[in-house]
Amino acid sequence: MIFSNFDRSVSLDAPVSDYDGTPLAGAGFLAQLYGGPTPDSLRAVSSPTTFADAGYFSGGRQTIMNVAMGNMAFVQVHAWDASQASTFEAAVQLGRRTGTSELFLVWTGGDG
């Protein structure tokens, strides 16, 4: 799948904002894709990617290794303040700023 929150071809425009409505931007914030066959089996799928501009990220094509191609996968985006922790899990453990998207389903395989 393509790990991005903006794609005009499919009318995707979902910028990520901080708690006060400010769009996340720059290397100070990271987004990472988590996925799995069930909501309880999510694990990191991608390397963290920075927010390029005004709440948008583009982490490229990703493969959810624990879901067979052509099946449905549960996915979620995790975001955090990279100046406070190097991983999402560390940020959570330290009580730092973190956020997660809603859980959603995607088909695996094909053109992403």
N, C-alpha and C positions, 0 to 999 in steps of 0.2 A: 504494500500500500504506500501511497505518497503521504509523508508526514509533513503537512503544511496546513496553515489555517487561512489560506487565501488561494482561490482558484476561480477565475472568472468563468471558465468553461463549464463549471458545475454550480455556479452561483454560490460559492463558498466565500464568505467574508466574515470571519469570527475573530477579531482582534482580542488580545488578552489584556486586561486592565488590573491595576492594583486595587486594593480595597477602597481607595478614594476616587476611583474612576480614571486615574492616570494610566495611559497605555504603557506597558512594559517595553523598554527599548534598550539596546546595547548589550555589551558583554556582561553587565552586572546582573542580568537575569537569564536563567536557563529554562528550557522546556525539554521534556523527555517523554517519549511514547512508552506506555505500558500496555501489554496485551496478554491474552490467554483464552483458553477454550471456555472458561467459566468466570464469573465475576470474582470468585475467590482465588483464582489462579493467576492473577495478573503479575507480570514481572517485566523488568525493563527490556524493551525491544531495541531501542536505538541508543546511540550515544547522546548525551545532552547537546542541545543546539542553542545558540544565542538568539535573541530577538533582534532582527535586523532593523526594523523601523516601526514605530508607533503601534506596538502590540502584535506584530506579525513575525512568524518564524517559518523557516523552510528547512526541514531536516532530511529531505530527499526520500528515495525509495527505501522502504523497510520491509523485512520479512519477519513474520511472527512464527518463530521456529517451532513452538509447541502446538501449532494449529495446522492441520493438513490443508494443502492448497485446495481451494474450491469450497471450503467450509466457512462457517460464520465464526468470527472472533469478537470477543469483548475487548474494547480498547478504551484508554483514558489518557489524557495528557496531564502530566504533573509539571508544575512550574515553581521556581523558588528563587530567592535572592542569593546569587552566587557569591556575593561578598561576605555572606554569613556562614556558608557551608558549601562543600564541594559536591555533595550529593543531596537528593531530595530526602532520603531517609535520615541523613545526618541533620538536615535542617529541621525535620519533624522532631527528632530526638532532642535537639537543642532548643526547641520552642521558637524557632525563627519563622520568618514570613514564608508561607507556602500556599499553594492553591492546586486544586484538581478540577478537571473538567467533569461534566457529567459522564457517566458510563454510556457507551454506545456500541452498536453492532456494525461490523463491516464484513463484506465477503473478502476472502483471501484469494490470491492468485490473479491471473489475467493482467490487466494494465494497472493494477494498484487501486 
